[in-house]
């Protein structure tokens, strides 16, 4: 038997072998860590199926153990349920984690984002129904508001708000989605580049000119001015950075530039640190300027 065929057979047998959980590994948090480590060795085209198989077997072993989950265990069990194809139950367990004082604040934030992500699943939305979906969105919005008082949770709060905006859209509340995105941009102007697409689509695209999007279109002029001003500030900041890196390159290696003042090399491979700085700043400035040009075009 060829070596490749033999290796394939060994891998197949390994994946098909039922898992045996030691007492220590049976703990949900440790089991999650162990599974993530084991999954790194699984071929990418088998990861989804193998993750589901392992999660189902673990949940069966956990149930048979008769253990009572701690608040932290509940978060890990919810992750297993999600991988096992039980998104509705996982969403409910992630919800429980958010209100449990025995869980670390960061874990509660992760649970809130995980629940919001699951609410984008049509299966979950169907199980909850439109009214409960609205209540979930309102509760997660209040949770995000509570996070605002702690600067250390800013990144997790932004992640939650982005997901929640999509939840509002899925529930047909385009205005709420728009307002959340504008809150993100107001708090962090640099986030505009990532959010400009969804914002512009919601308020300007002709495909959204009817129904609930009419109210957004009336906001277009003011919103565009806000976005343009914030993006102009970003472009100005990136221009200063580009000018600084360009001046440094001209001083250290002027021959790296052609007659038009552009880098002779078109690939970052083999570039000096000064060349790479100009290369990176050029691309970053071009992207920012492209967003500004797009906003200016729509404002006309």
N, C-alpha and C positions, 0 to 999 in steps of 0.2 A: 504494500500500500504506500502511495506517495506520501511524503512528509506533510504536504499541505492538506491532503485528505484526512490524514491521521489527526492533525491538529484541529481540523473542523469537527471531527467526531468527538474528540476529547472535550471541546468547548460545548458541543451540543449536549453531551452527557452531563457536563457540569451545570449547565443552565437548567436541565430537566430534573436535577437532583433536588428533592425537597429540602428546605432549609431547616436547620436545627438551631434553636435559639438557647444560648447559655443563659443562666440566671441573670448575669450582669447585663448582657446584651438585650435581654428582654425589656429593659427599661426603655421607654419610647425615645427619649432624647439620644441615648447611646446607640439605639438601633438605627435611628435616622442617620447619625454620623457614620455608622458602619456601612449602611446601605449606599450612601453617597460615595464613600471610598471604593466600595466594590463595583459600583456602576461605572467608574472610570475605566475599568478593564473590559467593559461590554462594548461590542461594536455599535456604532451610532445607529445603524439600521435596526438594531434589536433592543435599543434602550427602552423605548416606550413599553413594549410587551414584557420585557424582563422586569422593569420597574413595577408594572402592574402585578405581575406574578408574585414578586417578592413582598409587595405591600399586602396583598390578599393573604398570603401565608403568615405574615407577621400579625395581622389583625386577628386571624384565627387563633394563633398562639397566645396572643394577649387576652383574648376572650376566655380561652381555656384556663388561663392562669388565675382567673378570679380576682385579679388585683383591682384596687380602686385608684383611678388616676389622680395624680396631683394636678394643680393648675398648670404647671409647666408641661406635664405629660399630655394634657389635653391639646396643647398646641402641636406637639409632635404627632399625636394620633390623628389630628385633623390633616396634617401633611400626608400621612399614610392613606387616609381615606380619599384624599384628592387623587393620589397616584393609583389607588385601587379602583378608580372609576365610580366613586361615591361623592360627587360634587355637592349635592344638596346637604348631606349630613356633614360634610367638611365645612361648608359655609356656616352651618349652625354652630359647630364647635369653635370655629374661628371667632364667631360672635361672642361666645361664652368667655373666651380668653380675654377679650377687650375690657370686660367689666370686673375681672377678678383681681383683687388687690394682691394676691399671692404671686402674680406674674410680674416680671421685670417690665418697666415702661417700654423699652425697645421691643420686647416680644409682643406687647400689646399693639404697638404701632405696626409691626409686621403682620399681625393677625388682622388688623383693620384693612390693610392693603390687600391681603390675601382674600378676604371676604369680598371686597370691592371687585377684584379681578374675577372671582367666581360668578359674581352677579352679571358679568358680561356673557356668561354661558347661557344660551337659550333654554337649556334643560333646567337650570337653576331658576331662571326668571319664570319659566312656566310653572314650576313647582310652587314658587312663592306667590305668584299672581301679581297683577299690576299694583293693587293697593299696598300689599306688603312690600313690594319693590320700592314704592314711594317712601314708605316708612323707613326702610333700610337706608335709602339714600339720605333722608333727613337726619337719621341717627349718625351716619358716618360723617355728614357735614358738620354736625355739632362736635363730633370727636376731633375732626380736623381743626375746628375753631379752638378747641381746648389745647391743642398742640402748639398753637401760635405763641403762647406765653413762654415757651422754652426754645431758645435759639438752637440748642443741641439737637432738636428734633426737626429742624427745618427741611432737611433732605427727605426724611420719611414723610413729612407732611406734604411736600410737593408731589411725591410719588402717589400718595393717597388721593390728592386733589385731581391729578391727571386721570387716574382711574375712575374717580367719582364723576368727572365730567363726561366720560364715555358711558357711564351707567345712566346718567341723566339723558343722554342722547338716545340710548337704547330704550329708555322709558318714554321717549317722545317729548322730553322737556329740554328743547334746544336753548332756551334763554338761560336756564340754570347752568347748563354746560358752558355757555359762553361766559357768564359771569365768573365762574370758577377759574377759567383760563385767564381772564383778565386780572383776577386777584393774584394769580401766580406771576404774571408778567409785571404787575405793579411791585410785588415784593422782590422780584429778581429780573430786572430788565434783560439780562443775558439769556433768559429762557425763551425770549421771543423767537429766536431762530428755529427752535424745536416746535413751537406752538403756532407759528404764523400760519402754517398750512390749515390746520383745523379751524382756526379763528376766521381766516379769510373764506374758507369753504362755507362756513355756517352763515356768514353775513352777506356774502357777495355772489356766490355761484348761482347761476340761473336755475339749476336743478332744485334749489332750496327756496325758490321765490314764493312758494305757496304755504298756506297753513301757518304753523307756529313760527316759521322763519320770517314772516312779514315783520314782526316786531323787531327782530334783529336787524333787518335791513334799514329800519329807521335810525338805528344807532350807528350806522356805517361811517358817517362823516366824522363824528366825534371820536370813534374808536380808531379810525385810520390815522387821524392826527396824533393821537396818543401813541400808537404803534410807531408811526414815522419818527416822532420826536425821540422816542426811546431807542429806536434802531439807529438814528443819526448819532446819538451819543456813543453807541457801541462801535459804529464805524470810525468815529473820531478817535476813540481809545485804541482801536486796532491799527489805525493809521500811524499813531504815535509809536506804537510798538514796532511796526514795519520800518518806519523811518530810522529808528534807533538801531535795529539789526542791520539795515542797509548801510548806514554810516560806518558801523563796525566792520562790515565786510569790505567796504571800499578802502578802509584804512589798512586792513590786514592782507587782503588779496584782491586788488582791483581787476586783475586779469580774469577773475571768475565771471565777470560781467561782459556782455557783448556791447556793441556800439549804442544800442538802445537802452542800456542800463539793466538788461534782464540777465538772469542766470544762463550761462552757456549750457550747463548740465540740465537735462530734463528729468532725470531720475535722482532720487535722494541717495541712492547707493553710491558709495565712494565720495560723498560730499564731506567737506570739513564741517566742524561744528558751526562756524559762522555762515557757511553756505546753507546748511540745514535750517538755521534760524530764519534766514531770508525766504527759503523755500516754503517753510511752514507758515510764516507770517503772510506771505503772498497769497497762499490758498485761503487762509482764514479771513483775510481782508476781502478777498474776492467774493467769498460766500456771504459775508455780512453786507457787502455793497449790493449783491444780487437781491437780498431780501429788501433792502431799502429801495432799490429801483422798482421792485414789484409793488411795494406799497405806494410809491409815488405814482406809478402807472394807474393803479386802481382809484387813486384819489382824484384824478383828472375828471 
